[in-house]
Amino acid sequence: TNRGMAPNEMAVNALAALGLLVLLKGAYQVLGFLYTSFLRGGQNLKKLGSWVVVTGATDGIGKALAMEAAKKGMNVVIISRTLSKLQDVEKEIADKCKVKVISIPFDFSSASSSDYASLKTKLTGLEGGIAVLYNNVGVSYEHAEYLTDVSEERIASILEVNNASMLKMTRLVLPEMQSRKKGAIVNIGSFEGNINAPFYAVYGASKAFVESFSKSMNVELRGTGVCVQNHVPHYVATKMAIPNEKRRKGSFMTPWPNQWARASLACVGYESYCTPYWPHALQAAIALSLPTWLVDNMRYKQSKLVRSIALRKKQQ
C-alpha cells in the first residue's frame, strides 16, 4: 500500500519549494529595482510645502540639491559656514531660477544652543512651509588614518557635524511639519555606514548612526504625514570624496553632484532607506552579496594604500 511520500521524494519537493521561494524573492527584488529606478518617477514636492532647506549647501551634493530643487520651482534655504560662498550660490540660483533664496551663515561644528534657537526663528513662519529638510552637511577624515592618529578635534567635529547637527535640525523643523501633517526629512548617509570602514572608522560609524536614526524616526512618525529618509551615495565627484581636483571626474559609477541630486529628489517621500542613483544600488547589491572577509580585505588594502599616498604627499 502507498503510505505517503518516500523520504527522498519529500526532500526533493522541499528543495524545489525552497528554490521557488528564492527565485520569487529574486524576481521581486529585480522588479522592485526596475520600478523604483526607471518607472516610478518623483513626487510633486510642492504638495509637501514651498521650501527646501539644505545644510552644507555651498559645495558638492548640497549645492547641487539646492540648485536642482530650485529648478523644480521650490524656494530654497541654503545654510553653510562661509557667507561669501553662500552669496555666490544664492546669486547663481537666483540667476537661473525664478525662486526665493534665503542664505543663512551657520557653523555646525561649533554652534551653541542659542545659535540653534536663532536659526529656528529664521526658519519659522516660511510661507507655504518647509517641504524637505536635507541634513547634508558633513565632514570626514583628512585622509585614511589609524584611529590613534586622528586628532581629538577631528573626531569631535565628525560627531558634531555628521550626527548632532542632524538631530538638532530634525527637532528644529519637526513641529512645523507635524502641524501641517506633511514634510520630508532626508539625511544624507554613505555606503561607508553599511560596510566595515577601516582607516575611516569614526566616519563610517557616524554614517551608520545616520541610518539607524533615520529608520527609527520614520517608524516613530507613522501617521503624522512626515517621513524620515536616509539617502545613501557611494562615490560622487565631490571635493570631499575626491580631494584631488585633477582626478575629480564624473563617470557612470561616480556621478557628478547634480546627477546624484536629481536622483535623490526623485526619491523624496518614498522608502526610508534609499540608494537614489541606480548604478550605486547595483554596486551595493554586489558588494553586500560578497563574503564579508573579502570586502574587508579589499577595503583594508585600498585604504592603507590611500593613507600611504597621502602621507607621502605631506612629506614632499
Kinemage of the C-alpha trace (Angstrom):
@kinemage 1
@onewidth
@group {chain A} dominant
@subgroup {mainchain}
@vectorlist {calphas} color= white
{ca thr a 1} P 0.000 0.000 0.000
{ca asn a 2} L 1.052 3.631 -0.575
{ca arg a 3} L 1.939 5.062 2.820
{ca gly a 4} L 2.759 8.551 1.549
{ca met a 5} L 5.902 10.035 0.064
{ca ala a 6} L 9.265 8.391 0.487
{ca pro a 7} L 11.773 10.484 2.494
{ca asn a 8} L 13.888 11.237 -0.584
{ca glu a 9} L 10.810 12.432 -2.513
{ca met a 10} L 9.839 14.715 0.380
{ca ala a 11} L 13.356 16.145 0.422
{ca val a 12} L 13.255 16.817 -3.327
{ca asn a 13} L 9.870 18.559 -3.009
{ca ala a 14} L 11.087 20.640 -0.072
{ca leu a 15} L 14.179 21.719 -2.015
{ca ala a 16} L 12.035 22.553 -5.052
{ca ala a 17} L 9.725 24.691 -2.901
{ca leu a 18} L 12.711 26.434 -1.328
{ca gly a 19} L 14.231 27.059 -4.760
{ca leu a 20} L 10.945 28.525 -5.976
{ca leu a 21} L 10.804 30.877 -2.981
{ca val a 22} L 14.370 32.029 -3.647
{ca leu a 23} L 13.542 32.633 -7.329
{ca leu a 24} L 10.366 34.534 -6.446
{ca lys a 25} L 12.247 36.680 -3.943
{ca gly a 26} L 14.943 37.412 -6.533
{ca ala a 27} L 12.342 38.274 -9.186
{ca tyr a 28} L 10.514 40.531 -6.720
{ca gln a 29} L 13.750 42.367 -5.903
{ca val a 30} L 14.685 42.786 -9.580
{ca leu a 31} L 11.208 44.057 -10.495
{ca gly a 32} L 11.240 46.402 -7.495
{ca phe a 33} L 14.637 47.756 -8.540
{ca leu a 34} L 13.477 48.332 -12.137
{ca tyr a 35} L 10.290 50.054 -10.976
{ca thr a 36} L 11.908 52.384 -8.438
{ca ser a 37} L 14.878 53.206 -10.701
{ca phe a 38} L 13.179 53.747 -14.052
{ca leu a 39} L 9.373 53.803 -13.852
{ca arg a 40} L 8.164 55.344 -10.606
{ca gly a 41} L 9.185 58.986 -11.029
{ca gly a 42} L 9.414 61.599 -8.304
{ca gln a 43} L 6.661 63.083 -6.188
{ca asn a 44} L 5.438 66.656 -6.596
{ca leu a 45} L 7.417 68.340 -3.815
{ca lys a 46} L 5.086 71.356 -3.848
{ca lys a 47} L 2.428 69.139 -2.269
{ca leu a 48} L 4.676 68.922 0.801
{ca gly a 49} L 5.382 72.651 1.074
{ca ser a 50} L 7.109 75.568 -0.628
{ca trp a 51} L 10.657 75.410 0.726
{ca val a 52} L 13.606 73.030 0.594
{ca val a 53} L 16.189 73.589 3.336
{ca val a 54} L 19.716 72.320 2.634
{ca thr a 55} L 22.603 72.271 5.114
{ca gly a 56} L 26.151 72.299 3.774
{ca ala a 57} L 24.833 73.940 0.625
{ca thr a 58} L 27.846 75.722 -0.865
{ca asp a 59} L 29.685 72.733 -2.322
{ca gly a 60} L 29.216 69.316 -3.845
{ca ile a 61} L 25.988 67.441 -3.168
{ca gly a 62} L 24.481 70.204 -1.010
{ca lys a 63} L 24.887 72.910 -3.639
{ca ala a 64} L 23.532 70.546 -6.309
{ca leu a 65} L 20.486 69.671 -4.168
{ca ala a 66} L 19.661 73.362 -3.711
{ca met a 67} L 20.073 74.073 -7.430
{ca glu a 68} L 18.042 71.065 -8.593
{ca ala a 69} L 15.260 71.828 -6.080
{ca ala a 70} L 15.145 75.415 -7.364
{ca lys a 71} L 14.870 74.106 -10.938
{ca lys a 72} L 11.725 72.297 -9.802
{ca gly a 73} L 10.283 75.628 -8.692
{ca met a 74} L 10.974 75.165 -4.984
{ca asn a 75} L 12.133 78.079 -2.851
{ca val a 76} L 15.372 77.207 -1.081
{ca val a 77} L 17.093 77.978 2.200
{ca ile a 78} L 20.829 77.379 1.970
{ca ile a 79} L 22.770 77.013 5.215
{ca ser a 80} L 26.548 76.860 5.353
{ca arg a 81} L 29.558 78.250 7.198
{ca thr a 82} L 31.057 80.754 4.750
{ca leu a 83} L 28.994 83.846 3.924
{ca ser a 84} L 30.875 84.692 0.700
{ca lys a 85} L 30.272 81.191 -0.694
{ca leu a 86} L 26.600 81.385 0.309
{ca gln a 87} L 26.242 84.677 -1.546
{ca asp a 88} L 27.821 83.157 -4.669
{ca val a 89} L 25.454 80.163 -4.599
{ca glu a 90} L 22.454 82.399 -3.884
{ca lys a 91} L 23.293 84.567 -6.907
{ca glu a 92} L 23.807 81.501 -9.113
{ca ile a 93} L 20.424 80.046 -8.136
{ca ala a 94} L 18.623 83.386 -8.417
{ca asp a 95} L 20.108 83.987 -11.895
{ca lys a 96} L 18.980 80.589 -13.199
{ca cys a 97} L 15.663 80.051 -11.387
{ca lys a 98} L 12.788 82.364 -10.517
{ca val a 99} L 12.529 81.295 -6.881
{ca lys a 100} L 13.163 82.807 -3.462
{ca val a 101} L 16.548 82.056 -1.904
{ca ile a 102} L 17.450 82.626 1.740
{ca ser a 103} L 21.098 82.337 2.820
{ca ile a 104} L 21.952 81.631 6.452
{ca pro a 105} L 25.605 81.512 7.558
{ca phe a 106} L 25.952 78.873 10.288
{ca asp a 107} L 28.889 76.869 11.625
{ca phe a 108} L 27.591 73.420 12.560
{ca ser a 109} L 30.918 72.415 14.106
{ca ser a 110} L 30.723 74.993 16.893
{ca ala a 111} L 27.076 76.154 17.081
{ca ser a 112} L 25.639 76.740 20.562
{ca ser a 113} L 22.078 76.207 21.804
{ca ser a 114} L 21.393 79.918 21.326
{ca asp a 115} L 22.704 79.697 17.739
{ca tyr a 116} L 20.195 76.924 17.018
{ca ala a 117} L 17.430 78.937 18.707
{ca ser a 118} L 18.257 81.859 16.413
{ca leu a 119} L 18.249 79.525 13.396
{ca lys a 120} L 14.832 78.178 14.410
{ca thr a 121} L 13.467 81.730 14.461
{ca lys a 122} L 14.715 82.284 10.904
{ca leu a 123} L 13.121 79.043 9.666
{ca thr a 124} L 9.793 79.554 11.451
{ca gly a 125} L 6.897 81.008 9.507
{ca leu a 126} L 8.231 80.466 5.980
{ca glu a 127} L 5.229 80.969 3.721
{ca gly a 128} L 3.934 77.610 2.482
{ca gly a 129} L 6.036 75.677 4.974
{ca ile a 130} L 9.147 73.515 4.688
{ca ala a 131} L 8.627 70.658 2.238
{ca val a 132} L 12.011 68.997 2.671
{ca leu a 133} L 14.919 69.338 5.070
{ca tyr a 134} L 18.142 67.917 3.683
{ca asn a 135} L 20.581 67.175 6.508
{ca asn a 136} L 23.524 67.126 4.140
{ca val a 137} L 26.345 68.905 5.986
{ca gly a 138} L 29.178 66.520 6.787
{ca val a 139} L 32.896 66.163 7.405
{ca ser a 140} L 35.248 63.222 7.082
{ca tyr a 141} L 38.889 62.409 7.728
{ca glu a 142} L 41.611 64.498 6.139
{ca his a 143} L 42.749 61.174 4.650
{ca ala a 144} L 42.645 57.477 5.570
{ca glu a 145} L 44.199 57.107 9.018
{ca tyr a 146} L 44.529 54.929 12.120
{ca leu a 147} L 42.138 55.998 14.891
{ca thr a 148} L 45.019 56.768 17.265
{ca asp a 149} L 46.455 59.229 14.731
{ca val a 150} L 43.189 61.101 14.145
{ca ser a 151} L 43.071 64.280 16.240
{ca glu a 152} L 40.506 64.645 19.014
{ca glu a 153} L 39.343 67.838 17.308
{ca arg a 154} L 38.672 65.971 14.054
{ca ile a 155} L 36.743 63.213 15.870
{ca ala a 156} L 34.655 65.769 17.776
{ca ser a 157} L 33.943 67.644 14.535
{ca ile a 158} L 32.772 64.480 12.741
{ca leu a 159} L 30.356 63.587 15.543
{ca glu a 160} L 29.085 67.152 15.941
{ca val a 161} L 28.605 67.906 12.240
{ca asn a 162} L 27.514 64.480 10.945
{ca asn a 163} L 25.333 63.423 13.880
{ca ala a 164} L 24.490 66.102 16.448
{ca ser a 165} L 23.544 68.682 13.793
{ca met a 166} L 21.194 66.138 12.176
{ca leu a 167} L 19.414 65.531 15.494
{ca lys a 168} L 19.150 69.235 16.273
{ca met a 169} L 17.927 70.224 12.793
{ca thr a 170} L 15.359 67.411 12.839
{ca arg a 171} L 13.998 68.587 16.207
{ca leu a 172} L 14.005 72.129 14.885
{ca val a 173} L 11.780 71.580 11.818
{ca leu a 174} L 9.606 68.698 13.053
{ca pro a 175} L 6.961 70.704 14.970
{ca glu a 176} L 6.193 72.844 11.908
{ca met a 177} L 5.945 69.787 9.631
{ca gln a 178} L 3.790 67.905 12.133
{ca ser a 179} L 1.419 70.854 12.474
{ca arg a 180} L 0.840 70.775 8.689
{ca lys a 181} L 0.848 66.939 8.639
{ca lys a 182} L 3.331 66.813 5.751
{ca gly a 183} L 7.030 67.063 5.038
{ca ala a 184} L 10.162 65.002 4.491
{ca ile a 185} L 13.454 64.944 6.363
{ca val a 186} L 16.262 63.488 4.265
{ca asn a 187} L 19.512 62.556 5.992
{ca ile a 188} L 22.485 62.016 3.702
{ca gly a 189} L 24.267 58.803 4.623
{ca ser a 190} L 27.109 56.919 2.983
{ca phe a 191} L 27.859 53.380 1.887
{ca glu a 192} L 30.703 53.608 4.429
{ca gly a 193} L 27.962 53.147 7.031
{ca asn a 194} L 26.885 49.798 5.528
{ca ile a 195} L 30.247 48.058 5.355
{ca asn a 196} L 33.308 47.993 7.583
{ca ala a 197} L 35.373 51.143 7.069
{ca pro a 198} L 38.988 50.549 8.145
{ca phe a 199} L 41.020 53.764 8.466
{ca tyr a 200} L 37.727 55.709 8.377
{ca ala a 201} L 36.183 54.076 11.449
{ca val a 202} L 34.687 57.205 13.031
{ca tyr a 203} L 33.264 58.479 9.733
{ca gly a 204} L 31.781 55.051 8.920
{ca ala a 205} L 30.259 54.803 12.403
{ca ser a 206} L 28.788 58.308 12.069
{ca lys a 207} L 27.017 57.239 8.869
{ca ala a 208} L 25.760 54.000 10.470
{ca phe a 209} L 24.254 56.287 13.130
{ca val a 210} L 22.514 58.271 10.367
{ca glu a 211} L 20.936 55.073 9.023
{ca ser a 212} L 19.750 53.840 12.419
{ca phe a 213} L 18.343 57.233 13.430
{ca ser a 214} L 16.522 57.693 10.109
{ca lys a 215} L 14.864 54.272 10.202
{ca ser a 216} L 13.797 54.626 13.832
{ca met a 217} L 12.425 58.143 13.343
{ca asn a 218} L 10.495 57.100 10.248
{ca val a 219} L 8.701 54.438 12.309
{ca glu a 220} L 8.222 56.844 15.232
{ca leu a 221} L 6.500 59.354 12.949
{ca arg a 222} L 3.991 56.914 11.440
{ca gly a 223} L 0.618 58.546 10.913
{ca thr a 224} L 1.975 62.102 11.172
{ca gly a 225} L 2.388 62.731 7.431
{ca val a 226} L 6.133 63.288 7.933
{ca cys a 227} L 8.707 60.799 6.645
{ca val a 228} L 12.392 60.486 7.530
{ca gln a 229} L 14.754 59.020 4.959
{ca asn a 230} L 18.394 58.026 4.661
{ca his a 231} L 19.664 58.672 1.119
{ca val a 232} L 22.905 56.802 0.548
{ca pro a 233} L 25.523 57.808 -2.033
{ca his a 234} L 28.672 55.888 -2.901
{ca tyr a 235} L 31.411 57.834 -4.673
{ca val a 236} L 30.205 61.155 -6.122
{ca ala a 237} L 32.610 63.531 -7.890
{ca thr a 238} L 32.852 65.995 -4.987
{ca lys a 239} L 35.697 67.682 -3.130
{ca met a 240} L 35.081 65.505 -0.059
{ca ala a 241} L 35.118 62.196 -1.953
{ca ile a 242} L 37.931 63.104 -4.376
{ca pro a 243} L 40.090 65.915 -2.897
{ca asn a 244} L 42.462 65.974 -5.895
{ca glu a 245} L 40.743 68.268 -8.412
{ca lys a 246} L 42.690 66.827 -11.361
{ca arg a 247} L 41.378 63.333 -10.562
{ca arg a 248} L 37.820 64.528 -9.888
{ca lys a 249} L 35.994 63.242 -12.953
{ca gly a 250} L 32.427 62.071 -13.340
{ca ser a 251} L 31.703 58.604 -14.686
{ca phe a 252} L 28.926 56.016 -14.815
{ca met a 253} L 29.752 54.822 -11.276
{ca thr a 254} L 30.915 58.225 -9.987
{ca pro a 255} L 28.228 60.745 -10.951
{ca trp a 256} L 28.572 64.492 -10.827
{ca pro a 257} L 26.740 66.045 -7.847
{ca asn a 258} L 23.869 67.352 -9.998
{ca gln a 259} L 23.204 63.841 -11.358
{ca trp a 260} L 23.066 62.402 -7.865
{ca ala a 261} L 20.925 65.303 -6.599
{ca arg a 262} L 18.300 64.762 -9.307
{ca ala a 263} L 18.097 61.079 -8.380
{ca ser a 264} L 17.782 61.962 -4.690
{ca leu a 265} L 14.963 64.465 -5.234
{ca ala a 266} L 13.080 61.801 -7.220
{ca cys a 267} L 13.220 59.525 -4.140
{ca val a 268} L 11.864 62.044 -1.609
{ca gly a 269} L 8.840 60.672 0.239
{ca tyr a 270} L 9.346 57.007 -0.608
{ca glu a 271} L 11.438 54.347 1.179
{ca ser a 272} L 13.120 55.160 4.487
{ca tyr a 273} L 16.394 53.694 3.187
{ca cys a 274} L 17.224 54.647 -0.372
{ca thr a 275} L 20.196 54.439 -2.748
{ca pro a 276} L 18.950 57.066 -5.227
{ca tyr a 277} L 21.495 56.682 -8.053
{ca trp a 278} L 20.736 53.299 -9.602
{ca pro a 279} L 24.329 52.307 -10.568
{ca his a 280} L 25.186 52.793 -6.872
{ca ala a 281} L 22.303 50.477 -5.942
{ca leu a 282} L 23.776 47.808 -8.239
{ca gln a 283} L 27.204 48.380 -6.727
{ca ala a 284} L 25.776 47.975 -3.215
{ca ala a 285} L 23.906 44.784 -4.116
{ca ile a 286} L 27.107 43.233 -5.469
{ca ala a 287} L 29.269 44.353 -2.524
{ca leu a 288} L 26.762 43.145 0.069
{ca ser a 289} L 26.452 39.747 -1.650
{ca leu a 290} L 30.203 39.106 -1.352
{ca pro a 291} L 31.715 37.420 1.727
{ca thr a 292} L 32.487 39.990 4.424
{ca trp a 293} L 36.102 38.818 4.709
{ca leu a 294} L 36.659 39.507 1.011
{ca val a 295} L 35.211 43.033 1.175
{ca asp a 296} L 37.188 43.684 4.372
{ca asn a 297} L 40.449 42.605 2.713
{ca met a 298} L 39.788 44.793 -0.321
{ca arg a 299} L 38.875 47.819 1.807
{ca tyr a 300} L 41.852 47.321 4.133
{ca lys a 301} L 44.370 47.202 1.291
{ca gln a 302} L 42.754 50.077 -0.611
{ca ser a 303} L 42.509 52.366 2.440
{ca lys a 304} L 46.032 51.558 3.607
{ca leu a 305} L 47.339 52.472 0.154
{ca val a 306} L 45.382 55.750 0.210
{ca arg a 307} L 46.912 56.512 3.625
{ca ser a 308} L 50.448 55.838 2.362
{ca ile a 309} L 49.991 58.098 -0.669
{ca ala a 310} L 48.539 60.910 1.483
{ca leu a 311} L 51.393 60.720 3.996
{ca arg a 312} L 53.988 60.768 1.197
{ca lys a 313} L 52.406 63.915 -0.252
{ca lys a 314} L 52.532 65.582 3.170
{ca gln a 315} L 56.262 64.903 3.416
{ca gln a 316} L 57.045 66.411 0.000
